[in-house]
Structure formats: structure tokens, C-alpha cells
């Protein structure tokens, strides 16, 4: 079998898909995207295609090694996201060729389904209690929300009180056992992150995500010492080497690599195993499209430390198109009692509606995250 063509499709709302075709009529799909940099990732996919076209798609480990190591400059969001989508598509081809799901090729599933959570509140969190109730009524048992708007290095405790009020409203509406994840989104700096982490502790959160940016490892240690709430991060880390110091330092309780950013199924499986060796949980990051979610679920099936899965159905970013719009059979992601079943079809376990993909790629997108500023005019982390 030989790879004959590699095509990328930039599709709304903010995604990029890749299709790898072969001379035996088997094709594979992946989702190589870095939110806000879709065209850059697509260009990197095109560069990597020079090596892949004409080669046997089934030699996944060797292809991953060459795509990563054969470039003198390696790693980072764009490079690893391009590798990620291509890697997903190669696994999709291999599973289809053998007539089995990817998780069967990784040793077989350890679970039949996994708990999922839903996003609420938008970029500037509001109306969260009502949205949590709506999610609960649809069967979800956990939600995640942005904790705060922009926040200065040292800011008003009025902003802290606003965060606490929103979380308290959800807790009162949904009861003591409903899962609540609070994403600081890297918007909060060390001085205020310590305050927020301590003040939020009585609400028994599922986790605090990115209390500070991932590069501030020394701050993570201090914040962890201020509360017993599990600390989660990882969507802005891309390789096992990025995660190595975080895991060795004991700074986090939950890692959140994104298999569309962190080198695909091949690399994310290694990262998950590293985390398991440090007794750290896995909650894969996936506010993306259906191919990304399918790849996530293949990993959730085989990673012992996976406990919950992010998904984007109804997320505030999905304007004009949503998670299920590009699938021939959307029922593959039917949520039931807060869980989703592990797909059992060959490859990634989904059938992409190529006609819809090509139609929507003609529309494309230029999604960019907003640029925020503080009241004094200085740049604020989004």
C-alpha cells in the first residue's frame, strides 16, 4: 500500500481536517489544527507530505519518528499539530485496512465508555447556573467553565467575589456531587491564582485548569500547596519532553494533552503512560471537531488513567457548524447518562461526510481568538 495524496480542508467553525488517500482505495482522516493557526498548520502538513507521499502508510512509528526528528527544528504547536493530524489519519488507515478499531491495535479497550463534560459560560463567564442546569437536564454530570474574565497581576477582590458567586450558584443549583471544572485559562497570574485557588476550595471542584501558564512551573508548586483541589493543565504542551519536567516535579494531578496538538495518537499514548507512572490522571483536551474526538476516544479506551473527556457539542466557539455536522452517522457520539461509548467501527470508528467537508471547505474560516486589554490599556491574557 502506498500513500497517493494528502489534502487539507479548513472548515468552519475553526477546524482543519486532513485526508490521506492510498492506492488501495483506503483513506484516513485526521484533525491537524491549532486554534487560530489553522492555515499555518495546513502549510506544515503540506511540507510533511513531501516525505509521506509514495510510502506505506502502515509504518506509523517510523513515519512519526521521521516527521518529528528529521527536522532540525522540532516541536511546538504548529509542527506537533501537523504531525498529530497526519498520525491520526495513518492510524485510521491501518485500522480500516485490518477491519478493527484503533484501540484494538493498541492492545484492546479497558473501558466500554467514558464520562464526558460540557462547556458552559462562554469566554466571559455568565449565566452559568442556568447553563449547568440545562446540561444536567441533558444527562451531563459535569461541566467546565472559564473562571474569570481578564485579571491583572494583582487585582480587585471584587473579581474574586464574582468568581465565587458564579461557582456557588452552580453548586446550589446542581447539588454537592455535580462535577465542576474551573478553567483559569492562563488568564490569572501567580499572586491572584493563589488567592482564587484557596477561596474556591470549599466548593469541592473537580479540578482547577491552567491556574497559571504552563511555563510557570515554580508557581504551580506554590499554588498546589495552597489548596487540595486537583490541578490540571497540558493543552499547551506538545511532546513527552514538554510533560517530563511537569510530571517529575509533581506539580499537577491531571494532565490534559490534546491529541490534535500533542503529536496525535502515537505521542499522546506515550504521554499518558508517563503520567500513569507518576500516578497522575488523564483528561484529554478536545474543544474541537469530530475527528479529534474520535481519536481521543480511541486513547480513552486504552489509557488506564483516563477518567473524563472534553467534547465541543454546543460550545460557544461552534458558531455556524457543530461537532456532529461532518459525520455520516452522528449517533456514534450519542451521549447517555453523562457518558459516551467507545466507537467500535474500523479505524477511528467514524465515517466522515466528505461531501459536506468539501462544501464547507469552500467557505473556510479565519477564526482568531480575541485580543483583550486591561482597563489601563495593557494587554490581557485571553
Secondary structure as GFF3:
##gff-version 3
##sequence-region A 1 382
A	DSSP	beta_strand	3	11	.	.	.	ID=ss1
A	DSSP	beta_strand	15	22	.	.	.	ID=ss2
A	DSSP	beta_strand	27	30	.	.	.	ID=ss3
A	DSSP	alpha_helix	38	52	.	.	.	ID=ss4
A	DSSP	alpha_helix	60	69	.	.	.	ID=ss5
A	DSSP	alpha_helix	77	98	.	.	.	ID=ss6
A	DSSP	alpha_helix	102	105	.	.	.	ID=ss7
A	DSSP	beta_strand	113	120	.	.	.	ID=ss8
A	DSSP	alpha_helix	128	137	.	.	.	ID=ss9
A	DSSP	beta_strand	142	146	.	.	.	ID=ss10
A	DSSP	alpha_helix	157	174	.	.	.	ID=ss11
A	DSSP	beta_strand	179	183	.	.	.	ID=ss12
A	DSSP	alpha_helix	190	200	.	.	.	ID=ss13
A	DSSP	three_ten_helix	201	203	.	.	.	ID=ss14
A	DSSP	beta_strand	207	209	.	.	.	ID=ss15
A	DSSP	alpha_helix	217	224	.	.	.	ID=ss16
A	DSSP	beta_strand	231	233	.	.	.	ID=ss17
A	DSSP	alpha_helix	240	249	.	.	.	ID=ss18
A	DSSP	beta_strand	254	255	.	.	.	ID=ss19
A	DSSP	alpha_helix	264	277	.	.	.	ID=ss20
A	DSSP	beta_strand	281	282	.	.	.	ID=ss21
A	DSSP	alpha_helix	290	302	.	.	.	ID=ss22
A	DSSP	beta_strand	309	310	.	.	.	ID=ss23
A	DSSP	three_ten_helix	330	333	.	.	.	ID=ss24
A	DSSP	beta_strand	335	336	.	.	.	ID=ss25
A	DSSP	beta_strand	339	341	.	.	.	ID=ss26
A	DSSP	alpha_helix	354	361	.	.	.	ID=ss27
A	DSSP	beta_strand	372	373	.	.	.	ID=ss28
A	DSSP	beta_strand	379	380	.	.	.	ID=ss29
###
